[in-house]
Structure formats: structure tokens, C-alpha cells
Amino acid sequence: MTAETTPAPTGAAPTAPVGAARTRLANETWEAVLTAYSHLMREFAEEDIWSDASMREYDVLYTLSKCDGPQRLSELGRHVLLSQPGLSRLVDRLVDRGLVSRCADPADARASHLSLTAAGRDVQRRIGRVHGRSVAQAMTDALTDDELAQLRTLASKLSPVTPGAPS
């Protein structure tokens, strides 16, 4: 293995040398992904749908809605873009508002499990219906069905899947 070759993670594409052109392409692609994400998030933030929950609160509610069961804070943190202390404070606010419930983890008395309450599920669904239409509109305005499928496949290759967690 040379200094320019990196081993491929399990299940990844075959290893290829990382030369200057490939490094530049990778960085330009990364920048394009972040720019697109930033642009879309600004558009979504401007919508008049965030009165019952902020975008970050909605992210937590949505993530919990996709889980097979109650989640520990540490597991939830793997799926949202918040620091552990920030997520902890946000979850405390959601619990205080009755949107998330917290119960003791039977396997570890120091930990707790988080899940949506009925009110939390209602808020998530109400925002989600409108937000989902906005996401679909933004994506289908810019991409063909084939491009959407290709983007989903490519993005999936970059994100690990945790069993029992949202995909």
C-alpha cells in the first residue's frame, strides 16, 4: 500500500489511489453537498410551519417517530446535528412541553429512554405533512426521478445504518 492509497471500509467501493485530482473532486463534491443542504435548509426555515416546534425540535421529534422503540439520548444524538449537551437541553424542553416522555432504562438505572408522547406525535405529523410536501417540491423541482434515485443511493453509501434506529 502506498502513501496515496487508503484502505476501503467494509462494504465500500474498491480502493483507489487518492491523487490530487481525486482529492480535489472529493472536496468539490463535499462543498456542493453542503451548499445544497445549506440552501435548502434556509428555504425550509423561512416557511410558516415552525410555530409548534423549531426545526431542531422537529428533527428530534421526527427522528424519534422513525425509531422502532424508545431511544437513549446517546443513540438519538447519533442521528441529529446537535452536541450532546445541546440535545440534552432540547430534550428537557420537549419533555417539559409534554412532547417527549422520559422513562428509566430497565437495563441501566443511570440512563433513560426517550419516546414521543401522543402530543409529540401529533406535532411531528402536523409539521411533517407540510414539511414533507416542501421537501418533495424542492427535490422534484431540481431533480428527475432517476437523479433522485441516484442521489438516494449515493447518500446512503456515505451514511452508516444502525440497527433499530431511523434509516
C-alpha positions as CSV (number, residue, x, y, z in Angstrom):
1,M,0.0,0.0,0.0
2,T,1.4,3.4,-1.0
3,A,1.1,6.6,0.9
4,E,-1.6,7.7,-1.6
5,T,-3.8,4.6,-1.2
6,T,-6.3,4.3,1.6
7,P,-8.0,1.1,2.6
8,A,-11.7,0.9,1.9
9,P,-14.1,0.4,4.8
10,T,-16.0,-2.8,4.9
11,G,-18.6,-2.8,2.1
12,A,-17.1,0.2,0.4
13,A,-16.1,0.6,-3.2
14,P,-12.7,-0.8,-4.2
15,T,-9.7,1.1,-3.0
16,A,-8.4,3.7,-5.5
17,P,-5.4,6.0,-5.2
18,V,-6.2,9.4,-3.7
19,G,-4.3,11.6,-6.1
20,A,-4.6,15.4,-6.4
21,A,-7.4,15.3,-8.9
22,R,-9.4,12.8,-6.9
23,T,-8.9,14.8,-3.7
24,R,-10.0,18.0,-5.5
25,L,-13.1,16.2,-6.9
26,A,-13.9,14.8,-3.5
27,N,-13.6,18.2,-1.8
28,E,-15.6,20.0,-4.5
29,T,-18.3,17.3,-4.2
30,W,-18.4,17.7,-0.4
31,E,-18.7,21.5,-0.8
32,A,-21.5,21.1,-3.3
33,V,-23.4,18.8,-0.9
34,L,-23.0,21.3,2.0
35,T,-24.0,24.2,-0.2
36,A,-27.1,22.4,-1.4
37,Y,-28.0,21.4,2.2
38,S,-27.5,25.0,3.5
39,H,-29.6,26.5,0.7
40,L,-32.5,24.0,1.2
41,M,-32.4,24.4,5.0
42,R,-32.6,28.2,4.7
43,E,-35.6,27.8,2.3
44,F,-37.3,25.4,4.7
45,A,-36.6,27.6,7.8
46,E,-38.5,30.5,6.1
47,E,-41.7,28.5,5.9
48,D,-44.5,29.4,8.2
49,I,-44.8,25.9,9.8
50,W,-42.5,26.2,12.8
51,S,-44.9,27.7,15.4
52,D,-45.4,24.4,17.3
53,A,-41.7,23.3,17.2
54,S,-38.5,24.7,15.9
55,M,-36.6,22.9,13.1
56,R,-34.3,21.4,15.6
57,E,-37.1,20.3,17.9
58,Y,-38.9,18.8,14.8
59,D,-35.7,17.0,13.9
60,V,-35.8,15.2,17.3
61,L,-39.5,14.5,17.1
62,Y,-39.1,13.2,13.5
63,T,-36.1,11.0,14.5
64,L,-38.0,9.5,17.4
65,S,-41.0,8.9,15.2
66,K,-38.8,6.7,12.9
67,C,-37.4,4.6,15.8
68,D,-38.6,1.1,16.5
69,G,-38.9,1.9,20.2
70,P,-37.6,4.2,22.9
71,Q,-34.1,5.6,22.5
72,R,-31.3,6.6,24.8
73,L,-30.1,10.1,24.5
74,S,-26.8,8.9,23.2
75,E,-28.5,6.9,20.4
76,L,-30.7,9.8,19.5
77,G,-27.6,12.0,19.3
78,R,-26.2,9.9,16.5
79,H,-29.0,10.9,14.3
80,V,-29.4,14.7,14.9
81,L,-27.0,17.6,14.3
82,L,-26.7,18.7,17.9
83,S,-24.0,18.4,20.5
84,Q,-24.8,16.1,23.4
85,P,-25.3,19.0,25.9
86,G,-27.4,20.9,23.4
87,L,-29.5,17.8,22.6
88,S,-30.0,17.2,26.4
89,R,-31.3,20.7,26.9
90,L,-33.6,20.5,23.9
91,V,-35.0,17.1,25.1
92,D,-35.6,18.6,28.6
93,R,-37.7,21.4,26.9
94,L,-39.6,18.8,24.8
95,V,-40.3,16.7,28.0
96,D,-41.4,19.9,29.8
97,R,-43.8,20.7,26.9
98,G,-45.2,17.1,27.0
99,L,-43.9,16.2,23.5
100,V,-41.4,13.6,24.6
101,S,-41.5,11.2,27.5
102,R,-38.6,10.0,29.6
103,C,-38.6,6.7,31.5
104,A,-35.9,4.8,33.3
105,D,-33.9,2.3,31.3
106,P,-34.5,-1.1,32.9
107,A,-31.0,-2.2,32.0
108,D,-29.2,0.8,33.4
109,A,-30.7,2.9,36.2
110,R,-28.4,5.8,35.3
111,A,-29.9,6.1,31.8
112,S,-33.3,6.8,30.5
113,H,-35.3,6.1,27.4
114,L,-37.0,8.7,25.3
115,S,-40.1,8.4,23.1
116,L,-42.8,10.5,21.6
117,T,-45.9,11.3,23.5
118,A,-49.3,11.4,21.7
119,A,-49.0,15.2,21.7
120,G,-45.4,14.9,20.3
121,R,-46.6,12.6,17.6
122,D,-49.4,15.0,16.7
123,V,-47.0,17.9,16.4
124,Q,-44.5,15.8,14.4
125,R,-47.2,14.7,12.0
126,R,-48.8,18.1,11.6
127,I,-45.4,19.8,10.7
128,G,-44.3,16.7,8.8
129,R,-47.1,16.7,6.4
130,V,-46.4,20.3,5.3
131,H,-42.6,19.9,5.5
132,G,-42.7,16.7,3.5
133,R,-44.5,18.4,0.7
134,S,-42.0,21.2,0.8
135,V,-39.1,18.8,0.6
136,A,-40.7,16.9,-2.2
137,Q,-41.3,20.1,-4.1
138,A,-37.7,21.3,-3.7
139,M,-36.3,18.0,-4.7
140,T,-38.5,17.3,-7.7
141,D,-38.2,20.8,-9.0
142,A,-34.4,20.3,-9.3
143,L,-34.0,16.6,-10.0
144,T,-35.5,13.9,-12.2
145,D,-36.8,10.7,-10.7
146,D,-33.6,8.9,-11.9
147,E,-31.5,11.6,-10.3
148,L,-33.4,11.4,-7.1
149,A,-32.9,7.6,-7.0
150,Q,-29.2,8.0,-7.8
151,L,-28.8,10.7,-5.1
152,R,-30.5,8.5,-2.5
153,T,-28.2,5.6,-3.4
154,L,-25.1,7.8,-3.3
155,A,-26.0,9.4,0.0
156,S,-26.8,6.0,1.5
157,K,-23.3,4.9,0.8
158,L,-22.0,7.7,2.9
159,S,-24.1,7.2,6.0
160,P,-23.9,4.1,8.2
161,V,-27.2,2.4,9.3
162,T,-27.6,1.5,13.0
163,P,-30.0,-1.5,13.6
164,G,-33.3,-0.4,15.3
165,A,-32.6,3.3,14.6
166,P,-34.0,5.5,11.9
167,S,-32.6,4.9,8.5
